[in-house]
Amino acid sequence: MVVHLPKNRVPLLVEESRPGRRGEKVVAVPKGFKAADLVPKALRRLTPPALPELTQPEVIRHYTRLSQLNYGLDAGMIPLGSCTMKHNPRLADLVSGLEDAARIHPLQHPSQIQGALRIMYESEQWLKEVLGMDAVSLHPAAGAHGEFLGLALIRAYHESRGEGAKRTKVVLPDTAHGTNPATAAMIGYEVVEIASNADGTVDLAGLQAALGPDTACFMLTNPNTLGIFENQIQEIQKAVHAVGGLLYYDGANLNAIMGKASPGSMGFDVCHTNVHKTFAIPHGAGGPGGGPVGVKERLVPFLPNPRIVKRGDRYEFADSSKSIGKIREYWGGFLVQLRCLAYLLLMGGDGLVESSEIAVLNAAYMQKRLVGAYELPYKQLRKHEFVLSAANLKRERGINAKDIAKRLLDHGFYAPTIYFPLIVDEALMIEPTESEPKDELDAFVDALLAIAKEDPAVVKAAPKHAPVARVDDVWAAKNLVLTWRHLAKLEERPRPAARSMVAPAA
Ligand SMILES: Cc1ncc(COP(=O)(O)O)c(C=O)c1O
């Protein structure tokens, strides 16, 4: 499958603009009035706005061409490990677009928005069950924001026990997602990273050595970012709790374990889940997402205000005097959560379990077909994602993970996550998700197998068929193109052919 894309750069609207062109008239001027009379004099602009002037078909074509430059899930699979790009049922989309839901305001009196409060409350009940936690806050806007809330709760908990000043460290493994150490540092903790063992999992001895009376918490994702389930999870949680530390579960990989295990049953005190990965929210380009946080009983009083409570058959807001306060405006992304609840109801409990099973099966199938042509560091069983290494191809054929990722674009596929986790040399991190049929998995695997045998010169020159050729990272960083004015200037400058940012028309 090759996606046919426009070959050349789509001009910007300002470049396409021609004086005097226009689309539809937006204001019907009542008889006897001039258009200018409709706006009070004091509010009128002195000069016309510098907007592009185009006809309606030109604007529509502009955006259609741009959309054709994009590769999305509706065009083919996106095997980005850790990012979980999966199909979001259109029904969930439809529900979240309903006017009754979209037109309410968070400042309305609870008596007027009982339905919305019920949606939030019921979402919390579902997530409590899936996470195995005692309470859930829907406030965070993303996974990293959930981590921020989780660590703020942990800090509040230690402070409430008079241990805030002494518990200064967050321990995490070297497989951790970058947001984990970043969040811990933002909250003000010292980050202690421990090396993984030969199995690619937490090294228990290393963990014990890092733990002490200064431990605030241990952060972990399970399955970890190699896709490996931490089978010593009970020993890990006992060791952390034994020193008075808490456990934070990064639930970004929850889509691998639903109905089989839960952060709560593994002994974790706080966790977030990314609704834009495990449930149904489009993921990418910065949102809108959601990172609900689940907590065990002892952390409930510190959750952000307001919480939604059910009294009889009424839903109300309730504040806790021990709350850490607000982490965002109002009480969470309502439409995001509505979409999530629609997905949960659509799937049902059994459907969620099945989705995890298929996600794991799909990953196992692809891994089995690819191992041999690519290396598989660490021999443990993988769950919903797996990390291959292209180190063998680098040694034998001189091509690296980046070359392979670029060449995949020519084969009509989105590239997997590369160079993460950091402990794998020339990493290719692949996550098929449960949405992909076997044909699509096979086509992607076939492309990767073909690339491993292709002429290295062709692979290194890829992409050949994409609208933008390979960018020279160093040159791009030194010549930042941040606005269309920059771009125009840049195009005036002679550039060495090898550094061309735009693919040749051939
Ligand atoms: C393991 C893991 N943790 C945390 C995050 C952060 O989530 P978000 O992108 O929603 O902030 C991600 C995102 O990809 C992730 O894969």
The ligand as an SDF file (V2000), in Angstrom:
LIG
                    3D

 16 16  0  0  0  0  0  0  0  0999 V2000
    4.7800    5.2080   29.4930 C   0  0  0  0  0  0  0  0  0  0  0  0
    4.2310    6.6180   29.3450 C   0  0  0  0  0  0  0  0  0  0  0  0
    4.0970    7.3890   30.4380 N   0  0  0  0  0  0  0  0  0  0  0  0
    3.6100    8.6430   30.3550 C   0  0  0  0  0  0  0  0  0  0  0  0
    3.2460    9.2070   29.1580 C   0  0  0  0  0  0  0  0  0  0  0  0
    2.7640   10.6260   29.1210 C   0  0  0  0  0  0  0  0  0  0  0  0
    1.4450   10.7190   28.6990 O   0  0  0  0  0  0  0  0  0  0  0  0
    0.8980   12.0430   27.9600 P   0  0  0  0  0  0  0  0  0  0  0  0
    1.4770   12.0400   26.5940 O   0  0  0  0  0  0  0  0  0  0  0  0
   -0.5890   11.8700   27.9490 O   0  0  0  0  0  0  0  0  0  0  0  0
    1.3020   13.2250   28.7880 O   0  0  0  0  0  0  0  0  0  0  0  0
    3.3870    8.4450   27.9910 C   0  0  0  0  0  0  0  0  0  0  0  0
    3.0450    9.0530   26.6680 C   0  0  0  0  0  0  0  0  0  0  0  0
    3.3080    8.5820   25.6210 O   0  0  0  0  0  0  0  0  0  0  0  0
    3.8760    7.1180   28.0800 C   0  0  0  0  0  0  0  0  0  0  0  0
    4.0130    6.3360   27.0000 O   0  0  0  0  0  0  0  0  0  0  0  0
  1  2  1  0
  2  3  1  0
  2 15  2  0
  3  4  2  0
  4  5  1  0
  5  6  1  0
  5 12  2  0
  6  7  1  0
  7  8  1  0
  8  9  2  0
  8 10  1  0
  8 11  1  0
 12 13  1  0
 12 15  1  0
 13 14  2  0
 15 16  1  0
M  END
$$$$
